[in-house]
């Protein structure tokens, strides 16, 4: 759409699937956002991202090898951040 400005959004994405990460980026763009996405897969990389950035939202896979949405939410809340957090359940 010519002349249409996309709304910027900074997303911290806790995800181990390349396909799911691509889907999230595509759907945010289709919804009119200009996503700036940082993807992490471990507690260490999640903490580093929290240390070095501010986020509009955290989107987390519920279960990944070695890290999960519950742990990510706990780490986020330990920092007293009010950043919205969405955890996506596993598909059956």
N, C-alpha and C positions, 0 to 999 in steps of 0.2 A: 504494500500500500504506500504509494508515494506521499511524502509529507507526514507520514505517521511516525511518531516517536515511540520507541519501546521503553517501558519502565524498567530501569536497572534494578537488579536484585543480586545480592551477594549470598550465595548458598554454600554452606559447608555440607558436603555430601559424604556420608559414611556408607560406602558401598564397595563390594568386591566383584560385582558382575559388570563387565564392560557393556553388555547389552542393556542392562537396567540403567546404567549411568547415561548411555546415549538416549534412551527413551525419555528420561527425566529432562535432559537438556532440550530435546526436540519438542516435548510437550510444553515446557515453559516458554520457549520461543514462539510456538504456535498460539499460546495464550496471550502474547503481546509483551512478554518480558524480554529483557536483554540480560540473560543470566551470566554472572561471573561465578563460575563453579570451581571450588577446590574440593577435590575428591581425596578421601583418606580411607585407610583400611585397617589401621592399628590404633591402639590406645596412645602410643607415643606420637604418631603423626597427628592424631586428633588434638592432643594437648598442645603440640607445636602450633597447629593452626589457630587454636584459641589464644595462644600467647602472642601471635603475630598478626591478628586481624580482627575485625569486627564483622559480624554476620547478621543478615536480615532473618535468616532461618537456618536451622539444622534439619536435614532430612537423613534418617538413618535406616539402613537395613536392620531388621530385627535380629537376625542371627547370621553371624559370619564365623569362620574358623578363627578362634583366638580373641574375638571381640564381638560385642553385640550392642543393640540399642539401649538396653538397660544400663550397661556400663557407660555408654556415651552420655546418656542423660545424667547419670550420677556425677560424672566428671564435669559436665557443663554446670550443673547446679552447685557443685562445690565452689565454683568461682562466683557465685551469687549473680550469675547472668540471667537476664529475663528474656533471652533470645527464644523465640518460638521453636519448639522441637516436635518433629513429626517422625514417628517410627512406623515403618511399613511392615506388616506381618508377613510371615512366610506364605508362599503360595502352596496350595495343596495339590 
